[in-house]
Amino acid sequence: MPLSEQEQRLLDEMERSLYHGDADFVAAVGRVRTGVNYTAVIGGILLAVAGVGVLLGGVLLHAWPVGVLGFVAMFAGVLLAIGAPRRRAPFAGAPHGTRRRGSMMDRLAARWERRRQA
């Protein structure tokens, strides 16, 4: 069911007010985070391997506090390697209008305009 002229004007006005009034929100929604922080992954793996070594040393020495410390280090290393924060894409923090690719909202608006003209 197509929209009436009044509904179409109201929708257009709401879209314009969203773009102009909530520029910070539109910029935050359009951010894309890609890539892997390899330094954190490698550091996490090294910490996990060191934790396994300390854990085995604690077991061999019959010192449970050392074993617990090794387990904690191993667990922290795995968490660091698996949940390594990703780097932001080069265009993610750029001001509106200077991005290399259009944001999701820009692409949706362009598609909407193409539909209306067809």
N, CA, C and O atoms as CSV, one atom per row, in Angstrom:
chain,resi,resn,atom,element,x,y,z
A,1,MET,N,N,0.844,-1.173,0.000
A,1,MET,CA,C,0.000,0.000,0.000
A,1,MET,C,C,0.895,1.243,0.000
A,1,MET,O,O,1.682,1.428,0.928
A,2,PRO,N,N,0.791,2.089,-1.012
A,2,PRO,CA,C,1.646,3.276,-1.082
A,2,PRO,C,C,1.244,4.314,-0.024
A,2,PRO,O,O,0.109,4.349,0.452
A,3,LEU,N,N,2.226,5.153,0.320
A,3,LEU,CA,C,1.978,6.217,1.291
A,3,LEU,C,C,1.258,7.383,0.634
A,3,LEU,O,O,1.444,7.654,-0.553
A,4,SER,N,N,0.442,8.063,1.407
A,4,SER,CA,C,-0.222,9.254,0.884
A,4,SER,C,C,0.811,10.384,0.803
A,4,SER,O,O,1.911,10.268,1.344
A,5,GLU,N,N,0.451,11.460,0.133
A,5,GLU,CA,C,1.372,12.601,-0.008
A,5,GLU,C,C,1.755,13.177,1.349
A,5,GLU,O,O,2.919,13.505,1.579
A,6,GLN,N,N,0.788,13.303,2.243
A,6,GLN,CA,C,1.063,13.859,3.574
A,6,GLN,C,C,1.993,12.930,4.353
A,6,GLN,O,O,2.920,13.400,5.012
A,7,GLU,N,N,1.760,11.633,4.288
A,7,GLU,CA,C,2.624,10.680,4.985
A,7,GLU,C,C,4.032,10.695,4.403
A,7,GLU,O,O,5.015,10.592,5.136
A,8,GLN,N,N,4.123,10.823,3.083
A,8,GLN,CA,C,5.428,10.876,2.435
A,8,GLN,C,C,6.197,12.120,2.857
A,8,GLN,O,O,7.392,12.040,3.140
A,9,ARG,N,N,5.522,13.277,2.903
A,9,ARG,CA,C,6.172,14.509,3.345
A,9,ARG,C,C,6.624,14.397,4.790
A,9,ARG,O,O,7.717,14.844,5.138
A,10,LEU,N,N,5.790,13.805,5.633
A,10,LEU,CA,C,6.128,13.637,7.041
A,10,LEU,C,C,7.344,12.722,7.198
A,10,LEU,O,O,8.233,13.003,8.002
A,11,LEU,N,N,7.384,11.640,6.438
A,11,LEU,CA,C,8.523,10.740,6.487
A,11,LEU,C,C,9.801,11.435,6.027
A,11,LEU,O,O,10.853,11.279,6.647
A,12,ASP,N,N,9.713,12.198,4.946
A,12,ASP,CA,C,10.877,12.949,4.466
A,12,ASP,C,C,11.362,13.955,5.503
A,12,ASP,O,O,12.566,14.112,5.703
A,13,GLU,N,N,10.437,14.627,6.153
A,13,GLU,CA,C,10.807,15.599,7.182
A,13,GLU,C,C,11.481,14.907,8.366
A,13,GLU,O,O,12.450,15.423,8.923
A,14,MET,N,N,10.967,13.744,8.744
A,14,MET,CA,C,11.577,13.006,9.853
A,14,MET,C,C,12.989,12.552,9.495
A,14,MET,O,O,13.882,12.606,10.341
A,15,GLU,N,N,13.206,12.109,8.264
A,15,GLU,CA,C,14.542,11.699,7.833
A,15,GLU,C,C,15.510,12.869,7.849
A,15,GLU,O,O,16.641,12.737,8.316
A,16,ARG,N,N,15.070,14.011,7.340
A,16,ARG,CA,C,15.936,15.193,7.329
A,16,ARG,C,C,16.304,15.615,8.747
A,16,ARG,O,O,17.453,15.964,9.020
A,17,SER,N,N,15.326,15.582,9.642
A,17,SER,CA,C,15.619,15.991,11.023
A,17,SER,C,C,16.571,15.002,11.696
A,17,SER,O,O,17.385,15.397,12.530
A,18,LEU,N,N,16.471,13.718,11.336
A,18,LEU,CA,C,17.402,12.736,11.882
A,18,LEU,C,C,18.813,13.021,11.402
A,18,LEU,O,O,19.754,13.025,12.196
A,19,TYR,N,N,18.964,13.260,10.107
A,19,TYR,CA,C,20.296,13.524,9.564
A,19,TYR,C,C,20.904,14.797,10.139
A,19,TYR,O,O,22.091,14.818,10.464
A,20,HIS,N,N,20.115,15.853,10.270
A,20,HIS,CA,C,20.652,17.133,10.716
A,20,HIS,C,C,20.725,17.241,12.231
A,20,HIS,O,O,21.678,17.813,12.759
A,21,GLY,N,N,19.746,16.710,12.935
A,21,GLY,CA,C,19.694,16.867,14.385
A,21,GLY,C,C,20.536,15.871,15.151
A,21,GLY,O,O,21.062,16.197,16.215
A,22,ASP,N,N,20.677,14.657,14.628
A,22,ASP,CA,C,21.404,13.615,15.340
A,22,ASP,C,C,22.633,13.191,14.561
A,22,ASP,O,O,22.822,12.003,14.298
A,23,ALA,N,N,23.457,14.132,14.193
A,23,ALA,CA,C,24.661,13.823,13.419
A,23,ALA,C,C,25.610,12.935,14.223
A,23,ALA,O,O,26.267,12.064,13.653
A,24,ASP,N,N,25.691,13.144,15.538
A,24,ASP,CA,C,26.556,12.315,16.363
A,24,ASP,C,C,26.069,10.874,16.379
A,24,ASP,O,O,26.869,9.943,16.295
A,25,PHE,N,N,24.750,10.691,16.486
A,25,PHE,CA,C,24.188,9.346,16.487
A,25,PHE,C,C,24.435,8.657,15.151
A,25,PHE,O,O,24.829,7.491,15.118
A,26,VAL,N,N,24.208,9.362,14.059
A,26,VAL,CA,C,24.418,8.787,12.730
A,26,VAL,C,C,25.891,8.421,12.551
A,26,VAL,O,O,26.198,7.376,11.978
A,27,ALA,N,N,26.806,9.267,13.033
A,27,ALA,CA,C,28.231,8.969,12.919
A,27,ALA,C,C,28.605,7.763,13.773
A,27,ALA,O,O,29.427,6.946,13.359
A,28,ALA,N,N,28.009,7.642,14.965
A,28,ALA,CA,C,28.319,6.503,15.835
A,28,ALA,C,C,27.789,5.207,15.257
A,28,ALA,O,O,28.449,4.174,15.368
A,29,VAL,N,N,26.623,5.232,14.648
A,29,VAL,CA,C,26.044,4.025,14.070
A,29,VAL,C,C,26.830,3.605,12.837
A,29,VAL,O,O,26.939,2.412,12.553
A,30,GLY,N,N,27.371,4.551,12.112
A,30,GLY,CA,C,28.077,4.241,10.879
A,30,GLY,C,C,29.509,3.767,11.064
A,30,GLY,O,O,30.170,3.442,10.078
A,31,ARG,N,N,30.007,3.718,12.286
A,31,ARG,CA,C,31.386,3.284,12.512
A,31,ARG,C,C,31.527,1.793,12.242
A,31,ARG,O,O,30.668,0.991,12.606
A,32,VAL,N,N,32.637,1.444,11.594
A,32,VAL,CA,C,32.930,0.052,11.291
A,32,VAL,C,C,34.275,-0.279,11.900
A,32,VAL,O,O,35.253,0.447,11.722
A,33,ARG,N,N,34.308,-1.384,12.620
A,33,ARG,CA,C,35.562,-1.801,13.236
A,33,ARG,C,C,36.021,-3.075,12.538
A,33,ARG,O,O,35.311,-4.081,12.522
A,34,THR,N,N,37.217,-3.016,11.963
A,34,THR,CA,C,37.744,-4.179,11.262
A,34,THR,C,C,39.192,-4.379,11.638
A,34,THR,O,O,39.811,-3.518,12.262
A,35,GLY,N,N,39.721,-5.511,11.259
A,35,GLY,CA,C,41.118,-5.807,11.505
A,35,GLY,C,C,41.324,-6.436,12.872
A,35,GLY,O,O,40.458,-6.363,13.744
A,36,VAL,N,N,42.483,-7.052,13.041
A,36,VAL,CA,C,42.824,-7.715,14.290
A,36,VAL,C,C,44.081,-7.070,14.842
A,36,VAL,O,O,45.005,-6.746,14.096
A,37,ASN,N,N,44.110,-6.890,16.137
A,37,ASN,CA,C,45.286,-6.357,16.811
A,37,ASN,C,C,46.241,-7.520,17.062
A,37,ASN,O,O,46.133,-8.210,18.076
A,38,TYR,N,N,47.171,-7.735,16.139
A,38,TYR,CA,C,48.062,-8.892,16.216
A,38,TYR,C,C,49.011,-8.805,17.404
A,38,TYR,O,O,49.435,-9.838,17.923
A,39,THR,N,N,49.349,-7.619,17.837
A,39,THR,CA,C,50.212,-7.478,19.001
A,39,THR,C,C,49.549,-8.061,20.235
A,39,THR,O,O,50.198,-8.752,21.021
A,40,ALA,N,N,48.261,-7.790,20.415
A,40,ALA,CA,C,47.540,-8.328,21.567
A,40,ALA,C,C,47.380,-9.839,21.452
A,40,ALA,O,O,47.444,-10.536,22.464
A,41,VAL,N,N,47.176,-10.356,20.260
A,41,VAL,CA,C,47.033,-11.803,20.071
A,41,VAL,C,C,48.344,-12.505,20.418
A,41,VAL,O,O,48.341,-13.497,21.147
A,42,ILE,N,N,49.448,-12.002,19.908
A,42,ILE,CA,C,50.750,-12.618,20.184
A,42,ILE,C,C,51.089,-12.502,21.667
A,42,ILE,O,O,51.587,-13.454,22.267
A,43,GLY,N,N,50.823,-11.345,22.255
A,43,GLY,CA,C,51.066,-11.182,23.688
A,43,GLY,C,C,50.212,-12.127,24.521
A,43,GLY,O,O,50.681,-12.673,25.519
A,44,GLY,N,N,48.964,-12.322,24.117
A,44,GLY,CA,C,48.088,-13.249,24.828
A,44,GLY,C,C,48.570,-14.681,24.731
A,44,GLY,O,O,48.512,-15.427,25.708
A,45,ILE,N,N,49.044,-15.070,23.558
A,45,ILE,CA,C,49.565,-16.430,23.384
A,45,ILE,C,C,50.809,-16.635,24.244
A,45,ILE,O,O,50.951,-17.667,24.900
A,46,LEU,N,N,51.706,-15.657,24.239
A,46,LEU,CA,C,52.913,-15.768,25.064
A,46,LEU,C,C,52.573,-15.834,26.544
A,46,LEU,O,O,53.179,-16.606,27.286
A,47,LEU,N,N,51.613,-15.034,26.978
A,47,LEU,CA,C,51.198,-15.067,28.382
A,47,LEU,C,C,50.563,-16.410,28.736
A,47,LEU,O,O,50.787,-16.924,29.832
A,48,ALA,N,N,49.780,-16.984,27.832
A,48,ALA,CA,C,49.165,-18.286,28.083
A,48,ALA,C,C,50.220,-19.378,28.183
A,48,ALA,O,O,50.134,-20.240,29.058
A,49,VAL,N,N,51.213,-19.354,27.303
A,49,VAL,CA,C,52.280,-20.355,27.358
A,49,VAL,C,C,53.083,-20.204,28.647
A,49,VAL,O,O,53.430,-21.202,29.278
A,50,ALA,N,N,53.381,-18.974,29.043
A,50,ALA,CA,C,54.089,-18.753,30.305
A,50,ALA,C,C,53.245,-19.223,31.482
A,50,ALA,O,O,53.775,-19.774,32.447
A,51,GLY,N,N,51.940,-19.008,31.409
A,51,GLY,CA,C,51.042,-19.474,32.467
A,51,GLY,C,C,51.042,-20.984,32.592
A,51,GLY,O,O,51.019,-21.514,33.703
A,52,VAL,N,N,51.068,-21.689,31.457
A,52,VAL,CA,C,51.135,-23.154,31.491
A,52,VAL,C,C,52.437,-23.591,32.158
A,52,VAL,O,O,52.453,-24.529,32.955
A,53,GLY,N,N,53.531,-22.898,31.823
A,53,GLY,CA,C,54.823,-23.231,32.443
A,53,GLY,C,C,54.807,-23.023,33.949
A,53,GLY,O,O,55.306,-23.861,34.700
A,54,VAL,N,N,54.239,-21.912,34.390
A,54,VAL,CA,C,54.168,-21.637,35.831
A,54,VAL,C,C,53.228,-22.644,36.498
A,54,VAL,O,O,53.494,-23.093,37.613
A,55,LEU,N,N,52.153,-22.993,35.835
A,55,LEU,CA,C,51.215,-23.980,36.381
A,55,LEU,C,C,51.902,-25.331,36.569
A,55,LEU,O,O,51.768,-25.958,37.620
A,56,LEU,N,N,52.634,-25.775,35.557
A,56,LEU,CA,C,53.356,-27.043,35.674
A,56,LEU,C,C,54.439,-26.965,36.744
A,56,LEU,O,O,54.660,-27.925,37.482
A,57,GLY,N,N,55.107,-25.827,36.826
A,57,GLY,CA,C,56.116,-25.654,37.886
A,57,GLY,C,C,55.492,-25.732,39.270
A,57,GLY,O,O,56.077,-26.319,40.181
A,58,GLY,N,N,54.328,-25.156,39.435
A,58,GLY,CA,C,53.639,-25.233,40.720
A,58,GLY,C,C,53.221,-26.642,41.067
A,58,GLY,O,O,53.278,-27.037,42.231
A,59,VAL,N,N,52.796,-27.419,40.060
A,59,VAL,CA,C,52.417,-28.809,40.306
A,59,VAL,C,C,53.651,-29.627,40.681
A,59,VAL,O,O,53.603,-30.425,41.617
A,60,LEU,N,N,54.752,-29.434,39.961
A,60,LEU,CA,C,55.970,-30.188,40.247
A,60,LEU,C,C,56.557,-29.845,41.619
A,60,LEU,O,O,57.122,-30.710,42.288
A,61,LEU,N,N,56.422,-28.592,42.032
A,61,LEU,CA,C,56.962,-28.170,43.335
A,61,LEU,C,C,55.966,-28.384,44.472
A,61,LEU,O,O,56.281,-28.099,45.628
A,62,HIS,N,N,54.779,-28.877,44.162
A,62,HIS,CA,C,53.709,-29.070,45.145
A,62,HIS,C,C,53.383,-27.763,45.866
A,62,HIS,O,O,53.113,-27.752,47.067
A,63,ALA,N,N,53.413,-26.673,45.117
A,63,ALA,CA,C,53.080,-25.354,45.669
A,63,ALA,C,C,51.808,-24.888,44.971
A,63,ALA,O,O,51.858,-24.373,43.854
A,64,TRP,N,N,50.680,-25.069,45.627
A,64,TRP,CA,C,49.415,-24.737,44.977
A,64,TRP,C,C,49.264,-23.241,44.702
A,64,TRP,O,O,48.617,-22.896,43.713
A,65,PRO,N,N,49.826,-22.310,45.522
A,65,PRO,CA,C,49.681,-20.892,45.143
A,65,PRO,C,C,50.372,-20.566,43.813
A,65,PRO,O,O,49.886,-19.744,43.036
A,66,VAL,N,N,51.491,-21.211,43.569
A,66,VAL,CA,C,52.192,-20.985,42.299
A,66,VAL,C,C,51.357,-21.552,41.152
A,66,VAL,O,O,51.267,-20.939,40.088
A,67,GLY,N,N,50.746,-22.719,41.364
A,67,GLY,CA,C,49.885,-23.313,40.344
A,67,GLY,C,C,48.678,-22.441,40.037
A,67,GLY,O,O,48.298,-22.286,38.876
A,68,VAL,N,N,48.075,-21.870,41.079
A,68,VAL,CA,C,46.929,-20.979,40.882
A,68,VAL,C,C,47.360,-19.732,40.123
A,68,VAL,O,O,46.648,-19.265,39.233
A,69,LEU,N,N,48.521,-19.194,40.471
A,69,LEU,CA,C,49.038,-18.020,39.757
A,69,LEU,C,C,49.270,-18.350,38.280
A,69,LEU,O,O,48.966,-17.540,37.404
A,70,GLY,N,N,49.810,-19.541,38.008
A,70,GLY,CA,C,50.015,-19.963,36.626
A,70,GLY,C,C,48.701,-20.110,35.874
A,70,GLY,O,O,48.603,-19.734,34.706
A,71,PHE,N,N,47.676,-20.667,36.556
A,71,PHE,CA,C,46.370,-20.807,35.918
A,71,PHE,C,C,45.763,-19.452,35.595
A,71,PHE,O,O,45.194,-19.256,34.521
A,72,VAL,N,N,45.890,-18.518,36.530
A,72,VAL,CA,C,45.349,-17.175,36.299
A,72,VAL,C,C,46.059,-16.513,35.117
A,72,VAL,O,O,45.414,-15.881,34.281
A,73,ALA,N,N,47.386,-16.656,35.046
A,73,ALA,CA,C,48.139,-16.078,33.930
A,73,ALA,C,C,47.739,-16.732,32.613
A,73,ALA,O,O,47.598,-16.058,31.592
A,74,MET,N,N,47.557,-18.054,32.645
A,74,MET,CA,C,47.157,-18.770,31.434
A,74,MET,C,C,45.763,-18.317,30.979
A,74,MET,O,O,45.540,-18.082,29.791
A,75,PHE,N,N,44.848,-18.198,31.907
A,75,PHE,CA,C,43.489,-17.774,31.592
A,75,PHE,C,C,43.473,-16.343,31.040
A,75,PHE,O,O,42.779,-16.054,30.065
A,76,ALA,N,N,44.242,-15.460,31.670
A,76,ALA,CA,C,44.313,-14.070,31.197
A,76,ALA,C,C,44.908,-14.004,29.791
A,76,ALA,O,O,44.463,-13.204,28.968
A,77,GLY,N,N,45.899,-14.829,29.514
A,77,GLY,CA,C,46.497,-14.859,28.183
A,77,GLY,C,C,45.524,-15.309,27.115
A,77,GLY,O,O,45.482,-14.746,26.021
A,78,VAL,N,N,44.736,-16.335,27.441
A,78,VAL,CA,C,43.733,-16.815,26.483
A,78,VAL,C,C,42.671,-15.747,26.240
A,78,VAL,O,O,42.264,-15.514,25.102
A,79,LEU,N,N,42.225,-15.099,27.319
A,79,LEU,CA,C,41.233,-14.026,27.147
A,79,LEU,C,C,41.787,-12.887,26.307
A,79,LEU,O,O,41.076,-12.327,25.471
A,80,LEU,N,N,43.036,-12.544,26.520
A,80,LEU,CA,C,43.660,-11.467,25.741
A,80,LEU,C,C,43.777,-11.851,24.273
A,80,LEU,O,O,43.527,-11.030,23.391
A,81,ALA,N,N,44.156,-13.100,24.011
A,81,ALA,CA,C,44.324,-13.543,22.620
A,81,ALA,C,C,42.988,-13.666,21.894
A,81,ALA,O,O,42.878,-13.277,20.732
A,82,ILE,N,N,41.983,-14.197,22.562
A,82,ILE,CA,C,40.685,-14.398,21.908
A,82,ILE,C,C,39.916,-13.091,21.781
A,82,ILE,O,O,39.344,-12.804,20.730
A,83,GLY,N,N,39.902,-12.319,22.825
A,83,GLY,CA,C,39.114,-11.089,22.831
A,83,GLY,C,C,39.940,-9.861,22.544
A,83,GLY,O,O,39.665,-8.785,23.076
A,84,ALA,N,N,40.953,-10.008,21.704
A,84,ALA,CA,C,41.825,-8.881,21.395
A,84,ALA,C,C,41.014,-7.763,20.746
A,84,ALA,O,O,40.304,-7.998,19.768
A,85,PRO,N,N,41.116,-6.544,21.287
A,85,PRO,CA,C,40.367,-5.435,20.687
A,85,PRO,C,C,40.816,-5.205,19.252
A,85,PRO,O,O,41.997,-5.309,18.922
A,86,ARG,N,N,39.842,-4.891,18.416
A,86,ARG,CA,C,40.139,-4.662,17.009
A,86,ARG,C,C,40.461,-3.192,16.786
A,86,ARG,O,O,39.979,-2.309,17.497
A,87,ARG,N,N,41.290,-2.960,15.776
A,87,ARG,CA,C,41.593,-1.580,15.388
A,87,ARG,C,C,40.467,-1.042,14.543
A,87,ARG,O,O,39.811,-1.786,13.815
A,88,ARG,N,N,40.245,0.256,14.641
A,88,ARG,CA,C,39.203,0.864,13.817
A,88,ARG,C,C,39.723,1.073,12.406
A,88,ARG,O,O,40.917,1.268,12.180
A,89,ALA,N,N,38.798,1.025,11.473
A,89,ALA,CA,C,39.147,1.269,10.086
A,89,ALA,C,C,39.598,2.724,9.934
A,89,ALA,O,O,39.196,3.568,10.735
A,90,PRO,N,N,40.423,3.039,8.927
A,90,PRO,CA,C,40.931,4.404,8.779
A,90,PRO,C,C,39.844,5.446,8.608
A,90,PRO,O,O,40.053,6.603,8.970
A,91,PHE,N,N,38.693,5.079,8.070
A,91,PHE,CA,C,37.641,6.051,7.821
A,91,PHE,C,C,36.627,6.107,8.948
A,91,PHE,O,O,35.676,6.883,8.858
A,92,ALA,N,N,36.786,5.316,10.014
A,92,ALA,CA,C,35.744,5.212,11.038
A,92,ALA,C,C,35.581,6.494,11.844
A,92,ALA,O,O,34.461,6.830,12.230
A,93,GLY,N,N,36.652,7.212,12.107
A,93,GLY,CA,C,36.532,8.399,12.936
A,93,GLY,C,C,36.535,9.697,12.159
A,93,GLY,O,O,36.581,10.775,12.751
A,94,ALA,N,N,36.486,9.611,10.858
A,94,ALA,CA,C,36.557,10.811,10.033
A,94,ALA,C,C,35.274,11.625,10.164
A,94,ALA,O,O,34.201,11.060,10.372
A,95,PRO,N,N,35.377,12.945,10.044
A,95,PRO,CA,C,34.178,13.773,10.100
A,95,PRO,C,C,33.226,13.439,8.964
A,95,PRO,O,O,33.626,12.898,7.934
A,96,HIS,N,N,31.963,13.772,9.171
A,96,HIS,CA,C,30.919,13.450,8.199
A,96,HIS,C,C,31.240,14.087,6.851
A,96,HIS,O,O,31.528,15.281,6.771
A,97,GLY,N,N,31.188,13.284,5.798
A,97,GLY,CA,C,31.427,13.795,4.458
A,97,GLY,C,C,32.838,13.561,3.958
A,97,GLY,O,O,33.113,13.796,2.782
A,98,THR,N,N,33.763,13.095,4.835
A,98,THR,CA,C,35.140,12.886,4.401
A,98,THR,C,C,35.501,11.412,4.366
A,98,THR,O,O,36.672,11.077,4.190
A,99,ARG,N,N,34.546,10.536,4.527
A,99,ARG,CA,C,34.825,9.112,4.521
A,99,ARG,C,C,35.035,8.626,3.098
A,99,ARG,O,O,34.507,9.195,2.142
A,100,ARG,N,N,35.816,7.564,2.980
A,100,ARG,CA,C,36.037,7.006,1.655
A,100,ARG,C,C,34.790,6.314,1.127
A,100,ARG,O,O,34.460,6.435,-0.052
A,101,ARG,N,N,34.097,5.589,1.999
A,101,ARG,CA,C,32.844,4.942,1.616
A,101,ARG,C,C,31.704,5.670,2.296
A,101,ARG,O,O,31.895,6.312,3.329
A,102,GLY,N,N,30.525,5.571,1.718
A,102,GLY,CA,C,29.362,6.171,2.344
A,102,GLY,C,C,28.931,5.356,3.550
A,102,GLY,O,O,29.150,4.146,3.605
A,103,SER,N,N,28.322,6.019,4.505
A,103,SER,CA,C,27.829,5.302,5.669
A,103,SER,C,C,26.591,4.508,5.293
A,103,SER,O,O,26.041,4.673,4.204
A,104,MET,N,N,26.166,3.661,6.187
A,104,MET,CA,C,24.986,2.856,5.933
A,104,MET,C,C,23.772,3.749,5.691
A,104,MET,O,O,22.968,3.482,4.799
A,105,MET,N,N,23.642,4.807,6.487
A,105,MET,CA,C,22.501,5.700,6.332
A,105,MET,C,C,22.530,6.398,4.971
A,105,MET,O,O,21.483,6.587,4.353
A,106,ASP,N,N,23.711,6.778,4.504
A,106,ASP,CA,C,23.821,7.412,3.194
A,106,ASP,C,C,23.408,6.450,2.086
A,106,ASP,O,O,22.706,6.832,1.150
A,107,ARG,N,N,23.852,5.197,2.201
A,107,ARG,CA,C,23.480,4.210,1.178
A,107,ARG,C,C,21.983,3.943,1.191
A,107,ARG,O,O,21.362,3.818,0.136
A,108,LEU,N,N,21.396,3.855,2.394
A,108,LEU,CA,C,19.954,3.641,2.466
A,108,LEU,C,C,19.183,4.827,1.902
A,108,LEU,O,O,18.170,4.646,1.226
A,109,ALA,N,N,19.658,6.038,2.175
A,109,ALA,CA,C,18.990,7.223,1.645
A,109,ALA,C,C,19.072,7.255,0.119
A,109,ALA,O,O,18.103,7.615,-0.549
A,110,ALA,N,N,20.229,6.880,-0.432
A,110,ALA,CA,C,20.371,6.867,-1.887
A,110,ALA,C,C,19.464,5.816,-2.509
A,110,ALA,O,O,18.865,6.054,-3.558
A,111,ARG,N,N,19.359,4.663,-1.874
A,111,ARG,CA,C,18.478,3.624,-2.397
A,111,ARG,C,C,17.019,4.065,-2.330
A,111,ARG,O,O,16.235,3.793,-3.239
A,112,TRP,N,N,16.663,4.752,-1.239
A,112,TRP,CA,C,15.301,5.253,-1.090
A,112,TRP,C,C,14.967,6.246,-2.204
A,112,TRP,O,O,13.879,6.206,-2.778
A,113,GLU,N,N,15.910,7.130,-2.498
A,113,GLU,CA,C,15.696,8.125,-3.567
A,113,GLU,C,C,15.544,7.438,-4.926
A,113,GLU,O,O,14.712,7.849,-5.734
A,114,ARG,N,N,16.335,6.400,-5.182
A,114,ARG,CA,C,16.218,5.689,-6.457
A,114,ARG,C,C,14.850,5.035,-6.581
A,114,ARG,O,O,14.270,5.015,-7.667
A,115,ARG,N,N,14.326,4.501,-5.478
A,115,ARG,CA,C,12.985,3.877,-5.499
A,115,ARG,C,C,11.914,4.901,-5.774
A,115,ARG,O,O,10.979,4.652,-6.536
A,116,ARG,N,N,12.054,6.061,-5.145
A,116,ARG,CA,C,11.027,7.090,-5.336
A,116,ARG,C,C,11.019,7.595,-6.768
A,116,ARG,O,O,9.956,7.923,-7.297
A,117,GLN,N,N,12.179,7.663,-7.407
A,117,GLN,CA,C,12.247,8.176,-8.770
A,117,GLN,C,C,11.784,7.142,-9.798
A,117,GLN,O,O,11.378,7.506,-10.901
A,118,ALA,N,N,11.842,5.885,-9.450
A,118,ALA,CA,C,11.471,4.814,-10.408
A,118,ALA,C,C,9.978,4.656,-10.517
A,118,ALA,O,O,9.501,3.808,-11.271
